[in-house]
Amino acid sequence: MALSTQRASAFLSSAAQLGPQQNHDVFLSFRGVDTRNSFVSHLYHELQHRGIKTFKDDPKLERGTTISSELFNAIEESRLAIIVLSPNYASSSWCLDELTKILQCMKSKGTILPVFHNVDPADVRTQRGNFGCAFTEYEERFREDIEKVKRWRAALTEVANLSGLDSKNECERKLIEKIVEWVWRKVHHTLKLLDSTELVGLKFVSKQVDLLLAPDADDVRFIGIWGMGGIGKTTIAKLVHDSVGIHFEVSCFLANIREVSERGNLVDLQRKLLFPILKQQITHVWDEQSGTYFIKNCLCNKKVLLILDDVNDSCELEKLVGEKDWFGKGSILIITTS
């Protein structure tokens, strides 16, 4: 594939000196029992649909009482955080440790969005109501470590004083739209910073990709971006998606393919690619075989820009892109891999 060469490796290596890549655009902090299978599930779906790399913890992780190093690492590797403050948020010491860590890591103004979901912001700010009951128990349970309780109180007060969104002012659909738009603007602004002359490495590679795009061509093009992890492959792919996506009938960014595939959820990626075409009929995509059928038959006459980020196995490509004739004239498929 184009760019999957020593020349591309040299280009990407020149960008490595820019520092470690942040692996997630946004980290979701929430109380699972309140919102995991409802509000947060819908929000996560919309963020993924917009190509926003979102970290949402596995429900199995909540079984412990101490926050895992995996979650701490995910917070450190995220650009932004959304804190969904719901009635039982404070009853989880896990959530409070998570919140404290987020506030420590994200000192930059405007990188945290509190969402008050069925709670009064004043209850969060002053720890009253359900929040007050939770802290009454904590002060008894942690009598030997009362400083921890004070840190939790301070964290809740701090996050409640940030500019946020309140569910009582919006229907769920509108609220989710506002959250996704907030994240999109923040992430898009971050990507625009790559125009700086300080980021010569990434600018140079991005220009090489642009030369291969030829958006006015009639052929179907596969472009590969290869290099070690953390040197900007995803960032480059996003820049391309954001800058030329408007010229295509269907434009889709499929993130974290390796991770999704390992969980056996490739059909979710197929649905995401097909949703703009099938809409309500997306329910007909119930397994990978039906997904490949619909991709071949629904996109073969469409000019498509498809970004496949972090591909690890040829089987993933077979299920998502198959052959050139799956896509219409002028389609471009960009694949990032290590």
N, C-alpha and C positions, 0 to 999 in steps of 0.2 A: 504493500500500500504506500501511496505517496506520503512522505515525511517519516515513514517507519524505516529510516535509514541512518547511517552514521552521521550524515549531514544534520538530520533533525536532532539527533542526540547531542551534537555539539551546540546547536541553537538553544536547546532546552537547558543544557548544562550551564550556559552563560547566564541563565536566569536564576540558577540555584543559589547564587550569592545573595539573593534578595531576602533570604530568611525562610523559616518554616512556613508551609502553607496552612492556613486555617481550614480544617476539614469540614466544618459545618457553617452554614450561613446563620442559622438560628437554633438556639436551644430552648426546648419547651419544658417549663417547670409547672407541675400541676399535681393535684391530689387525685390519684387514680379512682378511688371509690366515688368521687363526685362527678368526674368529667371524662374519664378515659374512653368510655364507650359511647359518648354522646358528643359534647361540644368539641373536645380535643381531637376526637377521631375525625370530625368534619373539618376542623381547622387544618389538621395534618394533611388530609387529602388535598385541600385547596393549595396549600403551600407546595406540596410535591408536584401538583399539576402545573404550577407556574415555574417549575424547574428550580425551586429553592431548596437547597440541601438542609434538611431539618433533622435534628436529633430528638427522638422521643424514646424514653427508656422502655425496656422490655418489662412487662408486668411481673415476670418472675423475679426481677431484681428487688421488688418492694417487700419481699418476704423477710429480708433481714432488717436489723434495727440500725445498722451503721451504713452510711452512704459509701458506695464502692469507689475504688480508685478509677474504675472505668467512667463513672459519671463525672468525677472531678476532672479527668482528662478531657472529657467531651465539653465541659464548660470552658476549660482553658482554650480549647480549639475552636470555639464558636465566636463569630463576630458579634452576634446580637442575642438577646434573651427575651422571651415572652413569659411572664409570670402570671399564671391563671389562678387568681386568689378566690377560692370557693369556700363554702361554710366549714368544711373539715380540713382545710389546708393546714391550719396551725396545730391540729391534733396529731400531725405526723412530724416527729423529730427529724425524720429523713428530709422532708420538704424544707424544714427550717435550716438544716445544715446546708442543703442545696442552695437556698436563697442567700445565706451568708456568703457562700463561696462565689456565687454570681456577682454579688455586690463588691467583693474583693477584687475580682478579675476584671470587671467592666466599669472602670472608673470614668471612662470617656462619657461625656454628656450625650444623651440621646441614644444609647445603645441598649437600654432596658425599657420594655413596655409592660406596665402592669395592666392586667385585665381583671376588673372586679366582677366576678361571675356570681350573681345572686348573693352578694354581700354588700354591706354599706362600707364605703371607704373609711368612714370614721371608726368603724369597729376594728378595722385592720390597723389604723393609725394609732389608736389608743388601747388596743387589745381589750375590747369589751365584747359582750355577747358570746358567741361560740369561741371566739379567740380568747376572751377572758377566762372562760371555763378551762380551756386547754392549759393556760398558763398557771392557773390555780393548781392543777395537777403537777405541772412541771416543777413548780417551786417546792412541792412536797417531795417529788421523786428525785430531784437533783439538789437536795439541800447541801450536799458536799461539793457541788460544782455550780454554785449560784451564778457565777460569772458567765457560764454558758447560756443560762436563761436570759441574762441581761443582754447578751449579744443577739439572741433571737428577737428580743423585744425591739432592740435598736434597729435590726434589719427590717422588721415589719413596718416600723415607723418611717424608716428611710424610703422604702419602696412605695408606701402609701402616699408619700409626699411628691412622688414623681408624677409627671403628666401621663395619664393613662386613659383607658376606656371603661365604661360602666355598662353592664348588660341590661340594666333597667331602662337605659335610654335608647336601646336599639333592639330590633328583632335579631335573631341569631344570624340569619343570612347577611344582613347589613353589617353586623359586628364583625363577622369573619372577613367580609370584603374589606373593611377598614384596616383590619390587622394585616391581611395579606398585602394590601397597598402600602402600608407603613414599612413592612419588611422589604418589599420590592424596591421602594425608593431608596432605602438605606443601602441595600446590596448593590443596586444599580449605581448609586453615587460612589460606592467604594470602587467599583469597576472603572468608572470614569477617571478615577485618580490615576489609572495606569497611563493616561496621556502624559503624565509628568516625564520630563526628560531624564529623571533619576532612574526610571525603570527601563533602561535601554534593552536589557535582555528580553523581557516579555514583549516589548514593542517590536523588536526585530523578528521574533518568532511569529508574532501575530501578522506581520506584513508578509511573511513567507506563506502563511495559510491563505491570506487574502489573494495572493497571486494564483493559488490553485483553485479558488472558488469559481471564478468565471460564471457569475449568476445568470448571464444571458445565454450560456451554452445549452444545447439540446440533449447532451448525453447525461447519463446518471453517473455521478462521481462518488467514489468512496475515498475519503481522506483519513489517514491514520496519524495520530499524534502520540508518539511513544517517548517514554523517559521514566526515570526513577520517580518514586512518590515524593510529593511535596515541592515540586519545582515549577508548578504553574500550569499544568495541562488543562485542568478544569477551568481555571481562570481564562485561559485563551479561548477555550471552547465557548464559554459564556459570552465573551466579548463578540465572537462571531455570531452567536445566536441572537444577541441583542441588536447587533448592528445591521444584519442583513435579513433577519427573520420576516420582516414586513414584505419582502419581495416574493414570498412563497405562499401557496394556498394553505398548506399545513406546516406549522413550525412547532417542534417539540424537543424538549431537553429531558432526557431520561437519565437521572442521577443514580449513583451508587449501585450500578448494575451487579457488580461482584457480590455486594452485601445482600441485595434482594434475591439474587440467584441462589446464594447459599441457604437462604431461608425457604427456598422452594416457591417463591412468589413471582416468577416471571410473568404469569398471566396478569398480574397487577400492572406491569409495565406495558403489556400488550393493550390492556384496557385504556391506559392513559394515552397511548398513541392514537387509539381509535376513537376516543370519546368525542373529539370535535366533529367527527363524521357520523357516528352512530347515535350520539345523544342517548335518549331513553332506551334505545335498542341495545345498549352496551351489555345488558343482562344476557344476551345471546352468546357472549364470550365467556364461557364457563370453564374452559381448560386451555392448555397451550395449543392443542391441535386446532380447536375452533378459532383461537386467536390468530394463528398463522393463516388460516383460510380467509378470515376477514381482512387481514392486512394486505394479502395478495389481491383480493377482489375489490377492496374499497379504495386503495391508494394507487392502483396501477395507472390511473389517469390523472393523478394529482401531482402537482409540483411540490415536493416535500423537502423541508430542511429538518433532518433528524440528527440530534447529538446523542451518542451513546457513550456515557461517561463511566470510566473504570471497568472496561470489559476484561474478563479474565479467561474466558473459555470460548472456543469456537461454537459450542452448542448454544451459547447465549445469542450469538449472531444469527445462527440458523433459525432460531425462534422469532427473532425480531426484524431481521432484514433479508434473510434468505438470498434471493437473487436480484440482479438489477431490474428485471422485468416486473418486480413487485411494485415499482415506483414509476411515476410518470416522467416524461422528458424534463430535463433541467433540474431534477432532484439532486440534492447533495446530502451525503451521509458521512458524518464525522465521528470517528471512533477514537477515544483516548484509552490507552492501556500502558501497563508497566512491563 
